[in-house]
Amino acid sequence: MRIKFIIFFILFIMSSQIFAETSYFKDFTITNVYHQYIGIVTYENEILESGKDELGVYVSDETNGSLLVGASVIGDNYPGYYFVNVYGNDNGTTIKDGAYTNDILTFKIWDKSKNKLYVLSNENSLSVENAAGINLPELPPTFPSGFGAQYGYLNLIARNEDLLANIVSFNCLHLADKIKLTWMTAHEIDHAGFIILRKDLFSDTYQTITSKLIPANGNFFKGSEYCFIDKNVLTEKIYIYKLVSIDLNGKQHVIETSSGQTGVKRTSTSCPSNMDLTKDNKFNLADIIALLKKLGQ
C-alpha cells in the first residue's frame, strides 16, 4: 500500500504539468470541471508499451453517438499506469462538450504498434482497487458530481473481444407510405453501429438502404433503442430486412435468428395492408390460407 501511495503522490504532483500529446484520441474539450482517474493498464497476453499506447474516455453525446471527454498517453508519468483528466460539460455552452453527472464512462485503449482499438466494456476488463488518499471508483464507472477529485485505482485489462450486440427485438411497422423499423439491444461490446439491408420477397439479392452507419449507443452495461424509417417503398410489395451490426474494425455481422421464445430476429417482414388478411400486421401462413380461400370463392 505504501508503494502505491507514493506512486499516487507522484502522479498527483505531476497533474498540473504538461502531458505527452495524444495522436489517436484527439479533439476533446478542456473545461474547468474535471475529475482525475488513475489505474494500472495491462494487455491480455501482451506486454504494455508505456509511453506510446493511448487511453481515451467517452460518454454519450445524446444524439446516438459518443463524445471524447479525456485522453492520455499510457505510462507517460509512470510505467504501466495511466493518469487521465475526464472533463465535465461546460454549462456556459449550448452544446454538450463534456460529461454530465452520472454519465457512464467508456474507456478505450489504442495499441499504437498494431493500430488496434480496444473497448473496455467487458465486465472482466474493469476492476477497482483501494488506494490510500484516493476515492474508490464505481462500477460501471460514472462521472461524479462536483469537480477536482481523484479516483483510483480503476484498473483496465485490454482483451481481444469479438463484437457482441445482444439484440432483444427487431420489428417493422407498415405505415401508409413507409415502413418503420425498430430494434433494441440488451448490451453492446466493441460495437460501431448498424446498417440495414433490404430485398423484396421475390428477389435473391439484398441491397443496403442506409446511407450511413447508424451509430451504436449502447455498451456492455446497458443497451439502447433504435429506429429507422424506410421511405423508399412501393405499394403491393413485400420487403424483407436484415439488420447488420458493424464492429470497430469494420467487420460485418448479420444478426442471426434465435429459436424458441422472443429474442433475436434475423429478418423482419412487412406486408401491404391488403395482403394482411388476418389484420395482425404480418404476412404468414394464416394469411396465405385466407388468401387461398378468398381465391377459391
C-alpha positions in Angstrom: 0.0 0.0 0.0 2.9 2.4 0.8 4.4 1.9 -2.7 1.1 2.6 -4.4 0.5 5.7 -2.2 3.9 7.0 -3.3 3.0 6.4 -6.9 -0.2 8.2 -6.5 1.6 11.1 -4.8 4.0 11.4 -7.7 1.1 11.3 -10.2 -0.8 13.9 -8.2 2.2 16.3 -8.2 2.5 15.9 -11.9 -1.2 16.5 -12.6 -0.5 20.2 -13.2 2.3 19.5 -15.6 2.1 19.2 -19.4 1.5 15.6 -20.5 2.5 14.0 -23.7 0.2 14.9 -26.6 -2.1 12.1 -27.9 -2.2 11.3 -31.6 -5.2 9.0 -31.8 -7.6 10.3 -29.2 -7.8 14.0 -30.1 -10.2 17.0 -30.2 -11.7 16.8 -26.8 -12.7 20.0 -24.9 -10.8 21.1 -21.8 -13.2 22.6 -19.3 -12.9 23.9 -15.8 -14.8 20.9 -14.5 -12.9 17.6 -14.4 -12.0 14.6 -12.3 -8.8 12.6 -12.4 -8.7 8.8 -12.8 -5.7 6.6 -12.1 -5.0 2.9 -12.6 -3.0 0.1 -14.0 -3.2 -1.0 -17.6 -2.4 -4.5 -18.8 -3.0 -6.4 -22.1 -4.2 -9.9 -22.3 -1.2 -12.0 -23.3 0.6 -8.7 -24.3 3.2 -6.5 -22.7 2.2 -2.9 -22.3 4.3 -0.5 -24.3 4.4 2.5 -22.0 4.8 6.0 -23.5 3.2 5.1 -26.8 -0.2 3.5 -26.4 -3.1 5.8 -25.6 -6.2 5.9 -23.4 -9.5 7.7 -24.3 -12.6 8.2 -22.2 -16.0 8.6 -23.9 -19.6 9.4 -22.9 -22.8 9.5 -24.9 -23.2 12.7 -26.9 -27.0 12.5 -26.5 -27.5 12.0 -30.3 -26.8 8.3 -30.6 -23.1 8.9 -30.9 -20.1 9.2 -28.5 -18.1 12.1 -27.2 -14.4 12.1 -26.2 -14.0 13.7 -22.8 -10.4 13.0 -21.9 -7.3 11.2 -23.2 -3.7 10.5 -22.2 -0.6 8.5 -23.2 -0.4 5.4 -21.0 2.8 5.2 -18.9 3.7 8.8 -19.7 4.2 9.5 -15.9 4.8 6.1 -14.5 5.3 2.7 -16.4 2.2 0.6 -16.5 -0.1 3.3 -15.1 -2.5 5.7 -16.7 -3.4 9.1 -15.4 -6.3 10.9 -17.2 -8.4 14.0 -16.6 -12.0 13.4 -17.5 -13.7 16.7 -18.3 -17.3 17.6 -17.5 -19.7 19.7 -19.5 -19.3 23.5 -19.7 -22.8 24.8 -18.8 -22.0 28.1 -20.5 -22.1 26.5 -23.9 -25.2 25.4 -25.9 -23.9 22.0 -27.0 -22.6 19.1 -24.9 -18.8 19.3 -24.7 -18.1 17.2 -21.7 -19.6 14.6 -19.3 -22.8 15.1 -17.4 -23.0 13.9 -13.8 -23.8 10.2 -13.8 -22.8 9.7 -17.5 -21.4 6.2 -17.9 -17.7 6.4 -18.8 -16.4 4.1 -21.6 -12.6 3.5 -21.6 -10.8 2.7 -24.9 -7.2 1.8 -25.5 -5.3 2.3 -28.7 -2.4 -0.1 -29.4 -0.1 2.1 -31.5 2.1 -0.7 -32.8 -0.8 -2.7 -34.1 -3.2 0.2 -34.8 -5.8 -1.7 -32.9 -8.6 -0.3 -30.7 -9.8 -2.0 -27.5 -13.1 -1.0 -25.9 -13.0 -1.9 -22.3 -16.7 -2.6 -21.7 -16.4 -6.3 -20.7 -17.1 -7.0 -17.0 -13.7 -8.7 -16.8 -11.9 -5.7 -18.3 -12.6 -3.3 -15.4 -11.7 -3.7 -11.7 -11.3 -1.4 -8.7 -8.6 -1.5 -6.0 -8.4 0.6 -2.8 -5.5 3.1 -2.6 -4.8 5.5 0.2 -5.9 9.0 -0.3 -8.0 8.3 -3.5 -11.7 7.9 -3.9 -12.8 4.4 -4.9 -14.5 4.4 -8.4 -17.8 2.9 -9.1 -18.5 0.0 -11.4 -19.7 0.7 -14.0 -17.7 4.0 -13.8 -19.8 7.1 -14.0 -18.8 10.8 -14.0 -19.1 12.0 -10.4 -20.7 15.2 -9.2 -18.5 18.1 -8.1 -15.1 18.6 -9.5 -11.4 18.2 -8.9 -11.5 14.8 -7.1 -9.1 11.9 -7.7 -10.4 8.3 -8.3 -8.4 5.1 -8.3 -7.4 2.6 -8.8 -9.6 1.8 -11.8 -7.6 -1.0 -13.4 -8.0 -1.8 -17.0 -7.3 -5.0 -19.0 -7.4 -4.9 -22.8 -8.9 -8.1 -24.2 -9.5 -9.3 -27.7 -13.3 -9.4 -27.6 -15.4 -10.1 -30.6 -18.4 -8.0 -31.4 -21.4 -8.7 -29.3 -24.6 -6.7 -29.9 -27.2 -8.5 -28.0 -30.5 -7.8 -29.9 -33.7 -8.5 -28.0 -36.1 -7.4 -30.7 -36.2 -6.3 -34.4 -39.6 -5.3 -35.7 -41.2 -3.4 -38.5 -44.5 -1.5 -38.8 -46.2 -0.9 -42.1 -47.5 2.7 -42.4 -49.3 4.4 -45.2 -46.3 5.2 -47.4 -43.3 4.0 -45.4 -42.0 1.2 -43.1 -40.8 1.9 -39.6 -38.1 -0.4 -38.3 -37.3 -0.6 -34.6 -34.9 -2.7 -32.6 -33.5 -2.8 -29.1 -30.3 -4.1 -27.6 -29.6 -5.5 -24.2 -25.9 -4.6 -24.3 -23.2 -4.0 -26.9 -19.5 -4.7 -26.9 -16.8 -3.4 -29.3 -19.7 -2.1 -31.5 -19.6 0.8 -34.0 -23.2 0.7 -35.3 -25.7 -0.8 -37.7 -26.6 -0.9 -41.4 -29.8 -2.3 -42.8 -30.2 -4.5 -45.9 -33.4 -5.0 -47.9 -34.9 -7.1 -50.7 -38.4 -7.7 -51.9 -40.0 -11.1 -51.5 -39.2 -12.4 -55.0 -35.6 -11.0 -55.2 -32.4 -13.0 -54.4 -30.2 -10.0 -53.6 -30.2 -7.7 -50.6 -29.3 -4.0 -51.1 -28.0 -1.6 -48.4 -30.7 1.0 -47.7 -28.9 3.0 -45.0 -26.9 5.9 -46.5 -24.5 5.9 -43.5 -23.8 4.0 -40.4 -26.4 4.2 -37.6 -24.1 4.8 -34.6 -24.0 2.5 -31.6 -25.4 4.0 -28.5 -25.1 1.1 -26.0 -22.2 -0.5 -24.1 -21.6 -3.6 -22.0 -23.6 -2.3 -19.1 -26.7 -1.1 -21.0 -28.4 -1.4 -24.3 -30.3 1.1 -26.4 -33.3 1.6 -28.6 -33.0 2.3 -32.3 -35.4 3.4 -35.2 -35.1 3.7 -38.9 -37.8 4.8 -41.4 -37.7 3.3 -44.9 -39.4 5.8 -47.1 -38.4 4.3 -50.5 -41.1 1.7 -50.7 -43.7 0.7 -53.3 -47.2 -0.4 -52.7 -48.2 -4.0 -53.3 -44.6 -5.1 -52.4 -43.4 -7.4 -49.6 -40.0 -6.4 -48.2 -37.6 -8.4 -46.1 -35.0 -6.7 -44.0 -31.7 -7.7 -42.4 -30.1 -5.9 -39.5 -26.3 -6.0 -39.8 -24.0 -4.8 -36.9 -20.5 -3.4 -37.6 -17.7 -3.9 -35.2 -14.9 -1.3 -34.5 -12.7 -3.0 -37.1 -15.3 -2.6 -39.8 -16.3 -6.3 -39.8 -20.0 -7.0 -40.6 -22.1 -9.4 -38.5 -25.6 -10.3 -39.7 -27.9 -10.7 -36.7 -28.9 -14.4 -36.6 -32.4 -15.8 -35.9 -33.0 -17.2 -32.5 -35.4 -20.1 -31.9 -38.0 -20.5 -29.2 -39.1 -17.6 -27.1 -39.0 -13.9 -28.1 -35.4 -12.9 -28.9 -33.3 -12.0 -31.9 -34.9 -11.9 -35.2 -32.7 -12.1 -38.3 -35.3 -10.6 -40.6 -38.4 -8.6 -40.3 -41.0 -8.7 -43.0 -43.6 -6.0 -43.9 -46.7 -6.6 -46.0 -49.2 -4.4 -47.7 -52.4 -4.0 -45.7 -54.5 -5.6 -48.5 -52.5 -8.8 -48.0 -52.7 -8.8 -44.3 -56.0 -10.6 -44.2 -55.7 -11.6 -40.6 -55.0 -8.0 -39.6 -52.0 -8.8 -37.4 -49.5 -6.6 -39.4 -47.7 -9.8 -40.5 -47.8 -11.9 -43.7 -47.7 -15.5 -42.6 -49.3 -18.9 -43.2 -52.6 -17.7 -41.8 -52.7 -15.0 -44.5 -51.8 -17.5 -47.2 -54.7 -19.8 -46.2 -57.1 -16.9 -46.0 -55.9 -15.7 -49.5 -56.4 -19.2 -51.0 -59.9 -19.4 -49.5 -60.7 -16.0 -51.0 -59.4 -17.0 -54.4 -61.4 -20.3 -54.2 -64.6 -18.3 -53.7 
